[in-house]
Amino acid sequence: MHSYGKRAPGSDGSDHIHREKIASQYKISASYKQKLKALVVLNAISCSVIICHLLQVKANISLTRQVLPAVELWEYIYLCTIGVSLLGWMSLPRNKSNILTAYIFCNAMFSVAPLFVAAFLHVPELSDLLMHQRANMHLFGQPCALVLYSFLTLAGVVNTCAIFCASKLVQAWRMKGFKSR
């Protein structure tokens, strides 16, 4: 099918070994940036759940007909992750590893720690539910402890994955040869 004579040497694809390749840190950076952005959005959704709870309990805005438990201190502390998430989001376009490192520590302090505290504080409710099959309150037809621990688990997974992705990004950005703007 080749009608123009002999093929030029090196144009048959056999020179692929000598072609430039994208360095691994750039591939890692692009991959984990996408993941971290998705996790920040999921964190915003979990914060919006707490904001809805605050609005219904404190401002008497009826979002559901459910009777909700009182707002606790850990929820106020967890809402600080809105600002922390913005900090992490702002570090991504210019590969600011120092800002992302601050995001990692603040995320651990303002999101993961309050979730652990909440889990520890509600152990008696969970043990009553598991041992005696009784619950003091129900929320959306389920025992309140079950709904709370489901939220704590999902929020904890989102935030620990965000910390993991951010730490991988910091490692990639600090590799030799990576240019930060």
C-alpha positions in Angstrom: 0.0 0.0 0.0 3.0 2.2 0.3 3.4 3.9 -3.1 6.0 6.6 -2.5 9.1 4.5 -2.1 11.0 3.4 0.9 9.9 4.6 4.3 12.3 6.9 6.1 14.3 5.2 8.8 13.0 5.8 12.3 9.5 6.7 11.2 8.1 3.2 11.7 7.6 3.7 15.5 10.7 1.8 16.5 12.3 5.0 18.0 9.8 5.1 20.9 12.6 4.3 23.4 14.3 7.6 22.8 11.2 9.8 23.0 10.5 12.0 26.0 8.3 10.7 28.8 6.3 12.6 31.3 7.9 12.5 34.7 6.1 10.4 37.3 5.7 13.4 39.7 3.6 15.2 37.1 1.3 12.2 36.5 0.9 11.8 40.3 0.2 15.5 40.7 -2.5 15.6 38.0 -4.1 12.4 39.4 -4.2 13.4 43.0 -5.3 17.0 42.3 -8.5 15.6 40.7 -9.1 13.3 43.6 -8.5 16.0 46.2 -10.9 18.3 44.4 -13.6 15.7 44.5 -13.0 15.0 48.2 -13.2 18.7 49.0 -16.6 18.8 47.3 -17.7 15.8 49.3 -16.5 17.5 52.5 -18.6 20.5 51.6 -21.7 18.3 51.3 -21.0 16.9 54.8 -20.7 20.4 56.1 -24.0 21.3 54.4 -25.6 18.5 56.4 -24.4 20.1 59.6 -25.4 23.5 58.5 -29.0 22.2 57.9 -29.0 20.7 61.4 -27.9 24.0 62.8 -30.5 26.0 60.9 -33.3 23.7 62.0 -32.3 23.6 65.7 -31.0 27.1 66.3 -32.9 29.3 63.9 -36.1 27.3 64.0 -36.1 26.9 60.2 -38.1 23.8 59.5 -36.3 21.7 56.8 -37.8 18.4 58.0 -40.6 17.4 60.4 -38.1 15.4 62.4 -37.2 16.2 66.0 -33.5 16.6 65.9 -31.0 16.3 68.8 -29.3 19.4 70.2 -26.3 20.8 68.4 -23.0 19.7 70.0 -19.7 21.4 70.2 -17.9 19.1 67.8 -20.3 20.2 65.1 -19.2 23.8 65.4 -15.6 22.8 65.3 -16.2 20.6 62.3 -17.7 23.5 60.4 -14.2 25.1 60.5 -13.3 22.6 57.8 -15.1 24.9 55.3 -12.3 27.4 55.6 -9.7 24.6 55.7 -11.1 23.1 52.5 -10.9 26.5 50.8 -7.3 26.6 51.9 -6.6 23.3 50.3 -8.5 24.2 47.1 -6.5 27.4 46.7 -3.1 25.6 47.0 -3.8 23.4 44.0 -3.5 25.7 40.9 0.0 26.9 41.7 1.3 23.8 43.5 1.8 25.5 46.9 3.2 22.7 49.0 3.5 24.9 52.2 -0.2 25.8 52.0 -1.2 22.2 51.3 0.9 21.1 54.4 -1.1 23.6 56.5 -4.3 22.1 55.0 -3.2 18.6 56.1 -2.6 19.6 59.7 -5.7 21.8 59.9 -7.9 19.1 58.3 -6.6 16.6 61.0 -7.3 19.1 63.7 -10.7 20.5 62.7 -12.3 17.5 60.9 -10.8 14.2 61.9 -10.3 15.0 65.6 -13.9 16.3 66.2 -15.3 13.2 64.4 -13.3 10.9 66.8 -14.5 13.0 69.8 -18.1 12.6 68.6 -17.7 8.9 68.1 -16.3 8.6 71.6 -19.1 10.7 73.2 -21.9 8.7 71.6 -20.6 5.2 72.6 -23.2 4.8 75.3 -26.0 5.4 72.8 -24.5 2.9 70.4 -23.9 0.3 73.1 -27.6 0.6 74.2 -28.6 0.1 70.6 -26.4 -2.9 70.0 -26.8 -4.6 73.4 -30.5 -3.9 74.2 -31.9 -3.0 70.8 -33.4 0.2 72.2 -32.9 3.8 71.0 -33.8 7.0 72.8 -34.4 8.9 69.5 -35.2 8.0 65.9 -34.2 10.0 62.9 -35.7 9.3 59.5 -37.1 6.0 60.8 -33.7 4.8 62.1 -32.1 5.0 65.5 -30.3 8.3 65.9 -27.0 6.6 67.0 -27.0 4.6 63.7 -27.5 7.7 61.6 -24.9 9.6 63.6 -22.3 6.8 63.3 -23.0 6.5 59.5 -22.4 10.2 59.1 -19.2 10.0 61.2 -17.9 7.1 59.3 -18.5 8.7 55.9 -17.1 12.1 56.9 -14.1 10.4 58.5 -13.4 8.4 55.3 -13.7 11.5 53.2 -11.4 13.6 55.4 -8.7 10.9 55.9 -8.7 10.2 52.1 -8.3 14.0 51.6 -5.3 14.0 54.0 -3.8 11.1 52.2 -4.2 12.7 48.7 -2.8 16.0 50.0 0.3 14.3 51.5 0.9 12.5 48.2 0.6 15.8 46.4 3.1 17.4 48.8 5.5 14.5 48.2 5.2 14.9 44.4 5.6 18.6 44.5 8.8 18.4 46.6 10.4 15.8 44.3 13.6 16.9 42.6 12.8 18.5 39.3 9.2 19.6 40.0 8.8 23.3 39.3 6.4 25.1 41.6 5.0 28.4 40.3 
